[in-house]
Amino acid sequence: MKDKVKESRFVKDSDELRKEVEFLASLKDARRIQRWKAYWDKTGPGWMLSAMTIGGGTAMASLFAGAFYQYRLLWLQPMIMIIGLVMLSALSYQTLVTGERPFQAMKKYVHPAFAWTWALATLLSTMIWHFSMYSLASGMSKDILRAVLNNDGWGSTYPKLTMVIIGLVLLGIAILVVWNYNRGWKGVRRFEKALKIIVWFIIFCFLFIVIERTIASKVRWSEVFKGFIPSYLPTDRRGVTLIMGAFSATVGINMTFLFGYSYLKRGWGHAHRGLAVFDMFTGMLIPFSIATALMIIATGATIYEPATFADGNTMISPIDIAQMLQEAGLPMLLSRVIFGLGIVAMALNAIILHMIVCGFVITEVFNIAPGSLGEKMAALIPVPGIIGVIYWEEIGPWIAMPTGAVAGLLLPVAYIGFFILNNNSSYLGKYRPRGWKALIWNAAMILAITISIASIAYYIFGMTKP
């Protein structure tokens, strides 16, 4: 296998990368616990996806699941993530052993139609999501300021101007972070460490609420544990939309595009395979499962009222949820400020990652040099989504659910492409899975594809019901 450090067009700091490769090689004979300790500080791409998936779409799915169905859907998002990890593991393996750019591999070894559908669907869904993330982040920020200032009328004199100012602040932060990401290997590492901090901040925000609810004897833990067993699936239109939105928000089509290129940005290759597996589980599966469970438990233990939501048409926003948490007895610091900061952090994460995804797509489609001014400008493509701050009341956070549902309809395109690539000898060469490994890989991937297609049928059938 050729030295991918030398030929990668993504990596500028090849000396740093070589040191990392040599360090990983030195861990070959180390005990597992020693390897894991060494891996921990070097994880990154998994945390990027974790930051993206623990975003506004996941927040909506989790909060609505807790409010409308209490603990009965605790099993849903971890299961979806496991299904997604099957396909992302295949993409990870393919990218690491070949060093080829995923879009070009899809175009060359599957079919150009698959590659272009994947790229354009990624770009379109990302730009649509961007509107709702600004709506969510700005609306929640305004509510936090009202709570801190103890003035529910704050910002009502010039409401749109207030929201625009908040939006511009969020945009400024996002641009600063994204452009730092494009400054080479060290910039990437600083960016990934910042994402880790934000993800853990989100988790602790909701952990505080769950602890308080537990102390107040509001959490029925026996029902919580039952909720992790797949025994309930809603059939009403709202539930169908929620589940399809959760499916797309957990492992959306834009995340599949981000993942492979985040590896290339780091210069990861064959030597990083063990680290990549560790990264996916500790950076993606575990934080995501913890965060979604805490959100569902927090809302399910506080504002679940069957009589209120029985008609199936009641819609609530995160601001409504924050106020309901306060009315249910949670201190203002927890219900309005800490809860609100957690939601804003989730939305800001999504805004930042959306910009990076758009940069990846455009650099591939137009063959723009990574890290160049062209990629920085490409990252600004979804910026018009900032107008979502003006139309918060009109757009509302509920748009995240149908947007996610529509985006989820195209997810099987990427999944089928990864499946074909994983069985292509011209692409993988000696690294193509064979024998019992191929059997296990194919069975798992076919199951993931089947479930993703079945979810579409479930969505279409459910939405045609009255």
Sine and cosine of phi, psi and omega as CSV:
sin_phi,cos_phi,sin_psi,cos_psi,sin_omega,cos_omega
0.00,0.00,0.72,-0.69,-0.03,-1.00
-0.92,0.38,0.36,-0.93,0.03,-1.00
-0.96,0.29,0.97,-0.25,-0.08,-1.00
-0.96,0.28,-0.31,0.95,0.04,-1.00
-0.91,0.42,-0.66,0.75,-0.05,-1.00
-0.94,0.34,-0.63,0.78,-0.14,-0.99
-1.00,-0.08,-0.12,0.99,-0.01,-1.00
-0.92,0.39,0.77,-0.63,0.04,-1.00
-1.00,0.05,0.00,1.00,-0.04,-1.00
-1.00,-0.09,-0.48,0.88,-0.18,-0.98
-0.98,-0.19,0.80,-0.60,0.03,-1.00
-0.98,-0.18,-0.59,0.80,-0.08,-1.00
-1.00,-0.04,0.93,0.38,-0.10,-1.00
-0.92,0.40,-0.47,0.89,0.03,-1.00
-0.90,0.43,-0.69,0.72,0.05,-1.00
-0.89,0.46,-0.65,0.76,-0.01,-1.00
-0.91,0.41,-0.67,0.75,0.02,-1.00
-0.88,0.48,-0.63,0.78,0.04,-1.00
-0.88,0.47,-0.64,0.77,0.01,-1.00
-0.91,0.41,-0.67,0.74,0.02,-1.00
-0.89,0.46,-0.68,0.73,0.02,-1.00
-0.90,0.44,-0.62,0.78,0.02,-1.00
-0.91,0.42,-0.69,0.73,0.02,-1.00
-0.90,0.44,-0.61,0.80,0.04,-1.00
-0.90,0.44,-0.55,0.83,0.00,-1.00
-0.94,0.35,-0.26,0.97,-0.02,-1.00
-1.00,-0.01,0.00,1.00,-0.11,-0.99
-0.82,0.58,-0.68,0.73,-0.05,-1.00
-0.99,-0.16,0.12,0.99,0.00,-1.00
-0.96,0.26,0.38,-0.92,0.06,-1.00
-0.93,0.37,0.44,-0.90,-0.11,-0.99
-0.82,0.57,-0.69,0.72,-0.04,-1.00
-0.91,0.42,-0.55,0.84,0.04,-1.00
-0.93,0.36,-0.65,0.76,0.04,-1.00
-0.89,0.46,-0.69,0.73,-0.02,-1.00
-0.88,0.47,-0.66,0.75,0.04,-1.00
-0.88,0.47,-0.66,0.75,0.01,-1.00
-0.94,0.35,-0.59,0.80,0.00,-1.00
-0.91,0.41,-0.57,0.82,-0.18,-0.98
-0.80,0.60,-0.71,0.71,-0.06,-1.00
-0.97,0.25,-0.24,0.97,-0.07,-1.00
-0.97,-0.25,0.04,1.00,0.05,-1.00
-0.94,0.35,0.35,-0.94,-0.01,-1.00
-0.14,-0.99,-0.89,0.46,-0.04,-1.00
-0.84,0.55,-0.62,0.78,0.04,-1.00
-0.88,0.47,-0.62,0.78,0.03,-1.00
-0.93,0.36,-0.52,0.86,0.07,-1.00
-0.89,0.46,-0.72,0.70,0.03,-1.00
-0.93,0.38,-0.58,0.81,0.05,-1.00
-0.88,0.48,-0.70,0.71,0.01,-1.00
-0.89,0.45,-0.60,0.80,-0.02,-1.00
-0.96,0.27,-0.66,0.75,-0.05,-1.00
-0.98,0.22,-0.47,0.88,0.14,-0.99
-1.00,0.07,0.87,0.50,-0.04,-1.00
-0.89,-0.46,-0.33,-0.94,-0.10,-1.00
-0.88,0.47,-0.63,0.78,0.00,-1.00
-0.90,0.44,-0.69,0.72,0.04,-1.00
-0.92,0.40,-0.62,0.79,0.04,-1.00
-0.86,0.51,-0.74,0.68,0.00,-1.00
-0.88,0.47,-0.73,0.68,-0.02,-1.00
-0.87,0.49,-0.69,0.73,-0.05,-1.00
-0.95,0.32,-0.71,0.71,-0.02,-1.00
-0.91,0.41,-0.67,0.74,0.02,-1.00
-0.93,0.36,-0.59,0.81,0.04,-1.00
-0.87,0.48,-0.70,0.72,0.01,-1.00
-0.93,0.37,-0.65,0.76,-0.04,-1.00
-0.94,0.33,-0.65,0.76,-0.10,-1.00
-1.00,-0.05,-0.53,0.85,-0.11,-0.99
-0.81,-0.59,0.15,0.99,-0.01,-1.00
0.81,0.58,-0.88,-0.48,-0.12,-0.99
-0.99,-0.14,0.03,1.00,-0.17,-0.98
-0.94,0.35,-0.29,0.96,-0.02,-1.00
-0.93,-0.36,0.36,0.93,0.05,-1.00
-0.87,0.49,-0.45,0.89,-0.03,-1.00
-0.97,0.26,-0.39,0.92,-0.25,-0.97
-0.90,0.44,-0.84,0.54,-0.13,-0.99
-0.93,0.36,-0.64,0.77,0.11,-0.99
-0.87,0.50,-0.60,0.80,0.02,-1.00
-0.91,0.41,-0.67,0.74,0.03,-1.00
-0.89,0.46,-0.64,0.77,0.01,-1.00
-0.90,0.44,-0.65,0.76,0.03,-1.00
-0.89,0.46,-0.67,0.74,0.05,-1.00
-0.87,0.49,-0.71,0.70,0.02,-1.00
-0.90,0.44,-0.59,0.81,0.00,-1.00
-0.90,0.44,-0.48,0.88,0.06,-1.00
-0.86,0.51,-0.74,0.67,-0.03,-1.00
-0.96,0.29,-0.62,0.78,0.01,-1.00
-0.93,0.37,-0.50,0.86,0.07,-1.00
-0.91,0.41,-0.63,0.78,0.05,-1.00
-0.91,0.42,-0.71,0.71,0.04,-1.00
-0.88,0.47,-0.66,0.76,0.04,-1.00
-0.87,0.50,-0.76,0.65,-0.01,-1.00
-0.86,0.50,-0.72,0.69,-0.04,-1.00
-0.88,0.47,-0.72,0.70,-0.04,-1.00
-0.92,0.39,-0.65,0.76,-0.07,-1.00
-0.95,0.33,-0.63,0.78,-0.07,-1.00
-0.99,0.11,-0.35,0.94,0.00,-1.00
-0.97,-0.26,-0.52,0.85,-0.07,-1.00
0.96,0.27,0.10,0.99,-0.02,-1.00
-1.00,0.09,0.51,-0.86,0.03,-1.00
-0.95,0.31,0.78,-0.63,-0.11,-0.99
-0.82,0.57,-0.67,0.74,-0.01,-1.00
-0.88,0.47,-0.71,0.71,0.00,-1.00
-0.91,0.40,-0.61,0.79,0.04,-1.00
-0.91,0.42,-0.69,0.73,0.03,-1.00
-0.88,0.47,-0.66,0.75,-0.03,-1.00
-0.92,0.40,-0.65,0.76,-0.10,-1.00
-0.99,0.12,-0.67,0.74,-0.16,-0.99
-0.97,-0.23,-0.21,0.98,0.05,-1.00
-0.94,-0.35,-0.98,0.19,0.07,-1.00
-0.11,-0.99,0.61,-0.79,0.02,-1.00
-0.83,0.56,-0.55,0.83,-0.01,-1.00
-0.89,0.46,-0.63,0.78,0.04,-1.00
-0.90,0.44,-0.72,0.69,-0.05,-1.00
-0.89,0.46,-0.72,0.69,-0.04,-1.00
-0.94,0.35,-0.61,0.79,0.06,-1.00
-0.89,0.47,-0.69,0.73,0.03,-1.00
-0.86,0.50,-0.76,0.65,-0.06,-1.00
-0.92,0.39,-0.73,0.68,-0.05,-1.00
-0.93,0.36,-0.62,0.79,0.05,-1.00
-0.91,0.41,-0.60,0.80,0.06,-1.00
-0.88,0.48,-0.74,0.67,-0.03,-1.00
-0.90,0.43,-0.72,0.70,-0.05,-1.00
-0.91,0.42,-0.76,0.65,-0.03,-1.00
-0.90,0.44,-0.60,0.80,0.00,-1.00
-0.90,0.43,-0.68,0.73,-0.01,-1.00
-0.93,0.38,-0.60,0.80,0.03,-1.00
-0.92,0.39,-0.70,0.72,0.01,-1.00
-0.86,0.51,-0.54,0.84,-0.11,-0.99
-0.86,0.51,-0.62,0.79,0.00,-1.00
-0.86,0.51,-0.75,0.66,-0.07,-1.00
-0.93,0.36,-0.47,0.88,0.01,-1.00
-0.94,0.34,-0.62,0.79,0.07,-1.00
-0.93,0.38,-0.63,0.78,0.06,-1.00
-0.86,0.51,-0.73,0.68,-0.03,-1.00
-0.90,0.43,-0.76,0.65,-0.07,-1.00
-0.91,0.42,-0.69,0.73,-0.04,-1.00
-0.95,0.31,-0.68,0.73,0.02,-1.00
-0.88,0.47,-0.66,0.75,0.01,-1.00
-0.94,0.34,-0.61,0.79,0.03,-1.00
-0.88,0.47,-0.66,0.75,0.02,-1.00
-0.89,0.46,-0.64,0.77,0.01,-1.00
-0.92,0.39,-0.61,0.80,0.04,-1.00
-0.88,0.47,-0.72,0.70,0.00,-1.00
-0.89,0.45,-0.63,0.78,0.05,-1.00
-0.89,0.46,-0.65,0.76,0.00,-1.00
-0.93,0.37,-0.70,0.71,-0.03,-1.00
-0.91,0.42,-0.65,0.76,-0.01,-1.00
-0.99,0.12,-0.08,1.00,-0.02,-1.00
0.82,0.58,0.69,0.73,-0.05,-1.00
-0.59,-0.81,1.00,-0.09,-0.03,-1.00
-0.93,0.37,-0.18,0.98,0.04,-1.00
-0.99,-0.10,0.02,1.00,-0.05,-1.00
-0.87,0.49,0.72,-0.69,0.04,-1.00
1.00,0.09,0.03,1.00,-0.06,-1.00
-0.99,0.14,-0.30,0.95,0.00,-1.00
-0.93,0.36,-0.75,0.66,0.07,-1.00
-0.81,-0.59,0.95,0.32,-0.14,-0.99
-0.87,0.49,-0.68,0.74,-0.04,-1.00
-0.94,0.33,-0.62,0.78,0.04,-1.00
-0.89,0.45,-0.65,0.76,0.03,-1.00
-0.86,0.50,-0.71,0.70,-0.03,-1.00
-0.93,0.37,-0.59,0.81,0.03,-1.00
-0.90,0.43,-0.67,0.74,0.01,-1.00
-0.88,0.47,-0.70,0.72,0.04,-1.00
-0.88,0.48,-0.69,0.72,0.00,-1.00
-0.88,0.48,-0.66,0.75,0.01,-1.00
-0.91,0.40,-0.59,0.81,0.07,-1.00
-0.90,0.44,-0.71,0.70,0.03,-1.00
-0.88,0.47,-0.67,0.74,0.01,-1.00
-0.89,0.45,-0.67,0.74,0.02,-1.00
-0.87,0.49,-0.68,0.73,0.03,-1.00
-0.89,0.46,-0.70,0.72,-0.04,-1.00
-0.89,0.45,-0.71,0.70,-0.01,-1.00
-0.89,0.46,-0.69,0.72,0.00,-1.00
-0.85,0.52,-0.71,0.71,-0.02,-1.00
-0.93,0.37,-0.72,0.70,-0.06,-1.00
-0.91,0.42,-0.70,0.71,-0.02,-1.00
-0.93,0.36,-0.49,0.87,0.10,-0.99
-0.92,0.39,-0.56,0.83,0.03,-1.00
-0.88,0.47,-0.49,0.87,-0.05,-1.00
-1.00,-0.04,0.32,0.95,-0.01,-1.00
-0.99,-0.16,0.31,0.95,0.04,-1.00
0.95,-0.31,-0.12,-0.99,-0.13,-0.99
-0.86,0.52,-0.71,0.71,-0.02,-1.00
-0.92,0.39,-0.60,0.80,0.06,-1.00
-0.90,0.45,-0.63,0.78,0.05,-1.00
-0.88,0.47,-0.70,0.72,-0.03,-1.00
-0.90,0.43,-0.67,0.74,0.04,-1.00
-0.89,0.46,-0.65,0.76,0.01,-1.00
-0.88,0.47,-0.73,0.69,-0.03,-1.00
-0.91,0.41,-0.62,0.79,0.04,-1.00
-0.90,0.43,-0.61,0.79,0.05,-1.00
-0.89,0.45,-0.64,0.76,0.02,-1.00
-0.90,0.44,-0.64,0.77,0.04,-1.00
-0.85,0.53,-0.71,0.71,-0.01,-1.00
-0.88,0.47,-0.69,0.72,-0.02,-1.00
-0.91,0.42,-0.67,0.74,0.00,-1.00
-0.88,0.48,-0.71,0.70,0.01,-1.00
-0.92,0.38,-0.54,0.84,0.07,-1.00
-0.87,0.48,-0.70,0.71,0.03,-1.00
-0.87,0.50,-0.72,0.70,-0.01,-1.00
-0.87,0.50,-0.71,0.70,-0.04,-1.00
-0.94,0.35,-0.51,0.86,0.07,-1.00
-0.84,0.54,-0.74,0.68,-0.03,-1.00
-0.98,0.19,-0.44,0.90,0.07,-1.00
-0.89,0.45,-0.65,0.76,0.02,-1.00
-0.85,0.53,-0.67,0.75,-0.01,-1.00
-0.92,0.39,-0.68,0.73,0.00,-1.00
-0.90,0.43,-0.64,0.76,0.04,-1.00
-0.88,0.47,-0.71,0.71,0.01,-1.00
-0.89,0.45,-0.67,0.75,0.02,-1.00
-0.91,0.41,-0.57,0.82,0.04,-1.00
-0.92,0.38,-0.70,0.71,0.03,-1.00
-0.88,0.47,-0.57,0.82,0.01,-1.00
-0.99,0.14,0.09,1.00,0.02,-1.00
0.87,0.50,0.59,0.81,0.00,-1.00
-0.99,-0.17,-0.17,0.99,-0.02,-1.00
-0.98,-0.20,0.86,-0.52,0.06,-1.00
-1.00,-0.05,1.00,-0.07,-0.16,-0.99
-0.92,0.40,-0.45,0.89,0.05,-1.00
-0.90,0.45,-0.63,0.78,0.04,-1.00
-0.96,0.28,-0.52,0.85,0.06,-1.00
-0.87,0.48,-0.75,0.66,-0.01,-1.00
-0.89,0.45,-0.60,0.80,0.06,-1.00
-0.91,0.42,-0.50,0.87,-0.04,-1.00
-0.91,0.41,-0.31,0.95,0.03,-1.00
-0.99,0.11,-0.05,1.00,0.06,-1.00
-0.99,-0.11,0.84,-0.55,-0.03,-1.00
-0.92,0.40,1.00,0.00,-0.04,-1.00
-0.77,-0.64,0.02,1.00,-0.04,-1.00
-0.62,-0.78,0.70,-0.72,0.04,-1.00
-0.63,-0.78,0.91,-0.41,-0.03,-1.00
-0.92,0.40,0.51,-0.86,0.00,-1.00
-0.87,-0.49,-0.09,1.00,0.05,-1.00
-0.97,0.26,0.31,-0.95,-0.11,-0.99
-0.86,0.50,-0.66,0.75,0.00,-1.00
-0.90,0.44,-0.67,0.74,0.01,-1.00
-0.91,0.41,-0.63,0.78,0.03,-1.00
-0.89,0.45,-0.71,0.71,0.02,-1.00
-0.89,0.45,-0.66,0.75,0.00,-1.00
-0.88,0.48,-0.72,0.70,-0.05,-1.00
-0.92,0.38,-0.66,0.75,0.02,-1.00
-0.92,0.38,-0.61,0.79,0.06,-1.00
-0.90,0.43,-0.63,0.77,0.04,-1.00
-0.91,0.42,-0.63,0.78,0.01,-1.00
-0.87,0.50,-0.71,0.70,-0.03,-1.00
-0.96,0.29,-0.63,0.78,-0.04,-1.00
-0.94,0.34,-0.49,0.87,-0.04,-1.00
-0.95,0.31,-0.81,0.58,0.10,-1.00
-0.73,-0.69,0.99,0.14,-0.02,-1.00
-0.98,0.19,0.23,-0.97,-0.04,-1.00
-0.90,0.44,-0.52,0.85,0.03,-1.00
-0.94,0.34,-0.47,0.89,0.05,-1.00
-0.93,0.36,-0.57,0.82,0.02,-1.00
-0.91,0.42,-0.54,0.84,0.04,-1.00
-0.96,0.28,-0.66,0.75,-0.02,-1.00
-0.88,0.48,-0.63,0.78,-0.21,-0.98
-0.87,0.49,-0.82,0.58,-0.05,-1.00
-0.89,0.46,-0.62,0.78,-0.03,-1.00
-0.97,0.26,-0.42,0.91,0.11,-0.99
-0.92,0.39,-0.54,0.84,0.11,-0.99
-0.90,0.43,-0.74,0.67,-0.03,-1.00
-0.90,0.43,-0.57,0.82,0.02,-1.00
-0.89,0.46,-0.59,0.81,0.03,-1.00
-0.99,0.13,-0.24,0.97,-0.05,-1.00
0.99,0.17,0.30,0.95,-0.02,-1.00
-0.93,0.37,0.59,-0.81,0.01,-1.00
-0.58,-0.81,-0.47,-0.88,-0.08,-1.00
-0.83,0.56,-0.61,0.79,-0.04,-1.00
-0.93,0.38,-0.26,0.97,-0.08,-1.00
-0.99,-0.15,0.16,0.99,-0.10,-1.00
-0.87,0.49,-0.71,0.71,0.02,-1.00
-0.89,0.45,-0.68,0.73,0.05,-1.00
-0.88,0.47,-0.63,0.77,-0.03,-1.00
-0.89,0.45,-0.67,0.74,0.03,-1.00
-0.89,0.46,-0.73,0.68,0.04,-1.00
-0.86,0.50,-0.66,0.75,-0.03,-1.00
-0.90,0.45,-0.66,0.75,-0.01,-1.00
-0.91,0.42,-0.65,0.76,-0.05,-1.00
-0.98,0.20,-0.70,0.72,-0.05,-1.00
-0.99,0.10,-0.43,0.90,-0.02,-1.00
-1.00,-0.08,-0.43,0.90,-0.04,-1.00
-0.93,-0.36,-0.92,0.40,-0.16,-0.99
-0.88,0.48,-0.76,0.64,-0.10,-1.00
-0.93,0.37,-0.80,0.60,0.01,-1.00
-0.87,0.49,-0.64,0.77,0.00,-1.00
-0.89,0.46,-0.73,0.68,-0.03,-1.00
-0.89,0.45,-0.65,0.76,0.02,-1.00
-0.91,0.42,-0.74,0.67,-0.06,-1.00
-0.88,0.47,-0.73,0.68,-0.03,-1.00
-0.91,0.40,-0.63,0.77,0.03,-1.00
-0.89,0.45,-0.69,0.73,-0.01,-1.00
-0.90,0.44,-0.64,0.77,0.03,-1.00
-0.90,0.43,-0.70,0.72,-0.01,-1.00
-0.91,0.41,-0.70,0.72,-0.01,-1.00
-0.90,0.44,-0.68,0.73,-0.03,-1.00
-0.87,0.50,-0.74,0.68,-0.01,-1.00
-0.97,0.24,-0.61,0.79,0.01,-1.00
-0.90,0.43,-0.51,0.86,-0.01,-1.00
-1.00,0.05,-0.11,0.99,-0.12,-0.99
-0.87,-0.49,-0.75,0.67,-0.16,-0.99
-0.85,-0.53,0.22,0.98,0.05,-1.00
-0.95,0.30,0.92,-0.40,0.00,-1.00
-0.71,-0.70,0.99,-0.13,-0.06,-1.00
-0.79,0.61,-0.61,0.79,-0.04,-1.00
-0.92,0.40,-0.60,0.80,-0.03,-1.00
-0.93,0.36,-0.64,0.77,-0.11,-0.99
-0.97,-0.24,0.20,0.98,-0.11,-0.99
-0.91,0.41,-0.48,0.88,-0.06,-1.00
-0.95,0.30,-0.23,0.97,0.04,-1.00
0.97,0.24,0.00,1.00,-0.03,-1.00
-0.93,-0.38,-0.19,0.98,-0.02,-1.00
-0.91,0.41,0.81,-0.59,0.02,-1.00
-0.93,-0.37,0.61,-0.79,0.03,-1.00
-0.73,-0.69,0.47,-0.88,0.05,-1.00
-0.95,-0.31,0.24,-0.97,0.08,-1.00
-0.85,0.53,-0.54,0.84,0.06,-1.00
-0.90,0.43,-0.67,0.74,0.07,-1.00
-0.86,0.51,-0.68,0.73,-0.02,-1.00
-0.89,0.45,-0.67,0.74,0.02,-1.00
-0.87,0.50,-0.69,0.72,0.00,-1.00
-0.94,0.35,-0.58,0.82,0.05,-1.00
-0.93,0.38,-0.59,0.81,0.07,-1.00
-0.89,0.46,-0.66,0.76,0.02,-1.00
-0.92,0.39,-0.68,0.74,0.02,-1.00
-0.91,0.42,-0.45,0.89,0.01,-1.00
-0.98,0.18,-0.05,1.00,0.09,-1.00
0.91,-0.42,-0.06,1.00,0.04,-1.00
-0.96,0.29,0.65,-0.76,0.05,-1.00
-0.85,0.53,0.48,-0.88,-0.02,-1.00
-0.84,0.54,-0.60,0.80,-0.01,-1.00
-0.86,0.50,-0.62,0.78,0.00,-1.00
-0.99,0.16,-0.76,0.65,-0.17,-0.99
-0.96,0.28,-0.61,0.79,-0.08,-1.00
-0.97,-0.25,-0.63,0.78,-0.11,-0.99
-1.00,0.01,-0.87,0.50,-0.06,-1.00
-0.92,0.39,-0.71,0.71,0.08,-1.00
-0.85,0.53,-0.72,0.69,-0.03,-1.00
-0.90,0.44,-0.67,0.74,0.03,-1.00
-0.89,0.46,-0.60,0.80,0.05,-1.00
-0.88,0.47,-0.68,0.73,0.01,-1.00
-0.92,0.39,-0.68,0.73,0.01,-1.00
-0.89,0.46,-0.67,0.75,0.01,-1.00
-0.88,0.47,-0.63,0.78,0.03,-1.00
-0.90,0.43,-0.70,0.71,-0.01,-1.00
-0.92,0.38,-0.65,0.76,0.01,-1.00
-0.91,0.42,-0.64,0.77,0.10,-0.99
-0.81,0.59,-0.74,0.67,-0.04,-1.00
-0.90,0.45,-0.67,0.74,0.01,-1.00
-0.86,0.52,-0.73,0.69,-0.01,-1.00
-0.88,0.47,-0.74,0.67,-0.05,-1.00
-0.93,0.36,-0.54,0.84,0.08,-1.00
-0.86,0.51,-0.68,0.73,-0.01,-1.00
-0.90,0.43,-0.65,0.76,0.01,-1.00
-0.92,0.40,-0.67,0.74,0.03,-1.00
-0.86,0.50,-0.71,0.70,0.01,-1.00
-0.88,0.48,-0.62,0.79,0.07,-1.00
-0.88,0.48,-0.68,0.73,0.03,-1.00
-0.89,0.46,-0.71,0.71,-0.05,-1.00
-0.89,0.46,-0.75,0.66,-0.07,-1.00
-0.92,0.39,-0.63,0.78,0.03,-1.00
-0.89,0.46,-0.55,0.83,0.02,-1.00
-0.96,0.26,-0.74,0.67,-0.06,-1.00
-0.89,0.45,-0.64,0.77,-0.06,-1.00
-0.96,-0.29,0.16,0.99,0.05,-1.00
0.81,0.58,0.73,0.68,0.03,-1.00
-1.00,0.04,0.62,-0.78,-0.03,-1.00
-0.91,0.41,0.80,-0.61,0.05,-1.00
-0.87,0.50,0.62,-0.79,0.01,-1.00
0.99,0.16,-0.04,1.00,-0.03,-1.00
-0.99,0.11,0.13,-0.99,0.08,-1.00
-0.87,0.49,-0.55,0.84,0.02,-1.00
-0.87,0.49,-0.66,0.75,0.02,-1.00
-0.93,0.36,-0.60,0.80,0.03,-1.00
-0.89,0.46,-0.65,0.76,0.03,-1.00
-0.93,0.36,-0.60,0.80,0.02,-1.00
-0.89,0.45,-0.55,0.84,0.01,-1.00
-0.91,0.40,-0.28,0.96,-0.01,-1.00
-1.00,0.03,-0.03,1.00,-0.04,-1.00
-0.82,0.57,-0.67,0.74,-0.02,-1.00
-0.99,0.16,0.04,1.00,-0.06,-1.00
-0.82,0.57,-0.55,0.83,0.06,-1.00
-0.81,0.58,-0.29,0.96,0.06,-1.00
-0.87,0.49,-0.22,0.98,0.00,-1.00
-0.89,0.45,-0.37,0.93,0.03,-1.00
-0.91,0.42,-0.21,0.98,0.10,-1.00
-0.87,0.50,-0.39,0.92,0.00,-1.00
-0.93,0.36,-0.49,0.87,-0.04,-1.00
-0.97,0.23,-0.59,0.81,-0.10,-1.00
-0.97,-0.24,0.64,0.77,0.00,-1.00
-0.84,0.55,-0.76,0.65,-0.05,-1.00
-0.92,0.39,-0.59,0.81,-0.04,-1.00
-0.97,0.24,-0.68,0.73,-0.05,-1.00
-0.98,0.20,-0.81,0.59,0.01,-1.00
0.94,0.34,0.46,-0.89,-0.02,-1.00
-0.93,0.37,-0.29,0.96,-0.05,-1.00
-0.91,0.42,-0.31,0.95,0.04,-1.00
-0.88,0.47,-0.37,0.93,0.01,-1.00
-0.88,0.48,-0.54,0.84,-0.04,-1.00
-0.95,0.32,-0.84,0.54,0.02,-1.00
-0.90,0.43,-0.53,0.85,0.06,-1.00
-0.87,0.49,-0.73,0.69,0.03,-1.00
-0.89,0.46,-0.60,0.80,-0.01,-1.00
-0.90,0.44,-0.70,0.71,0.00,-1.00
-0.90,0.43,-0.68,0.73,0.02,-1.00
-0.88,0.47,-0.57,0.82,-0.01,-1.00
-0.92,0.39,-0.37,0.93,0.00,-1.00
-0.90,0.43,-0.43,0.90,-0.05,-1.00
-0.99,-0.13,-0.07,1.00,-0.04,-1.00
-0.86,0.51,-0.63,0.78,0.01,-1.00
-0.86,0.52,-0.41,0.91,0.04,-1.00
-0.87,0.50,-0.74,0.67,0.02,-1.00
-0.91,0.41,-0.68,0.73,-0.02,-1.00
-0.87,0.50,-0.72,0.70,0.00,-1.00
-0.90,0.44,-0.62,0.78,0.05,-1.00
-0.88,0.48,-0.68,0.73,0.02,-1.00
-0.90,0.43,-0.60,0.80,0.01,-1.00
-0.90,0.44,-0.72,0.70,0.00,-1.00
-0.89,0.45,-0.67,0.74,0.00,-1.00
-0.89,0.45,-0.59,0.81,-0.04,-1.00
-0.94,0.35,-0.23,0.97,0.00,-1.00
-0.90,-0.43,0.28,0.96,-0.06,-1.00
-0.98,-0.20,0.93,-0.37,-0.03,-1.00
-0.93,0.37,-0.55,0.83,0.02,-1.00
-0.90,0.44,-0.53,0.85,-0.02,-1.00
-0.99,0.10,-0.79,0.61,-0.10,-1.00
-1.00,-0.01,-0.34,0.94,0.01,-1.00
0.86,0.50,-0.76,-0.64,-0.03,-1.00
-0.93,0.36,-0.20,0.98,-0.01,-1.00
-1.00,-0.03,0.01,1.00,0.06,-1.00
-0.91,0.42,0.78,-0.62,0.01,-1.00
-0.85,0.53,0.67,-0.75,0.01,-1.00
-0.70,-0.71,0.27,-0.96,0.06,-1.00
0.89,0.45,-0.64,-0.76,-0.07,-1.00
-0.92,0.39,-0.48,0.88,0.06,-1.00
-0.90,0.43,-0.68,0.74,0.04,-1.00
-0.90,0.44,-0.63,0.77,0.01,-1.00
-0.88,0.48,-0.72,0.69,0.00,-1.00
-0.91,0.41,-0.72,0.69,0.01,-1.00
-0.84,0.54,-0.78,0.63,-0.07,-1.00
-0.91,0.42,-0.64,0.77,0.01,-1.00
-0.89,0.46,-0.70,0.71,-0.02,-1.00
-0.91,0.40,-0.65,0.76,-0.02,-1.00
-0.95,0.32,-0.62,0.79,0.06,-1.00
-0.90,0.44,-0.64,0.77,0.05,-1.00
-0.88,0.47,-0.69,0.72,0.00,-1.00
-0.90,0.44,-0.68,0.74,0.02,-1.00
-0.90,0.43,-0.68,0.73,0.00,-1.00
-0.88,0.48,-0.69,0.72,-0.01,-1.00
-0.91,0.41,-0.63,0.77,0.01,-1.00
-0.91,0.42,-0.64,0.77,0.04,-1.00
-0.94,0.34,-0.63,0.78,0.03,-1.00
-0.89,0.45,-0.57,0.82,0.01,-1.00
-0.91,0.42,-0.55,0.84,0.05,-1.00
-0.92,0.39,-0.70,0.71,0.04,-1.00
-0.88,0.48,-0.65,0.76,0.04,-1.00
-0.87,0.49,-0.67,0.74,-0.01,-1.00
-0.91,0.41,-0.75,0.67,-0.04,-1.00
-0.89,0.45,-0.70,0.71,0.00,-1.00
-0.90,0.44,-0.70,0.71,-0.05,-1.00
-0.91,0.42,-0.58,0.81,-0.03,-1.00
-0.98,0.21,-0.24,0.97,0.06,-1.00
-1.00,0.03,-0.16,0.99,0.03,-1.00
-0.97,0.24,0.50,-0.86,0.00,-1.00
-0.94,0.35,0.00,0.00,0.00,0.00
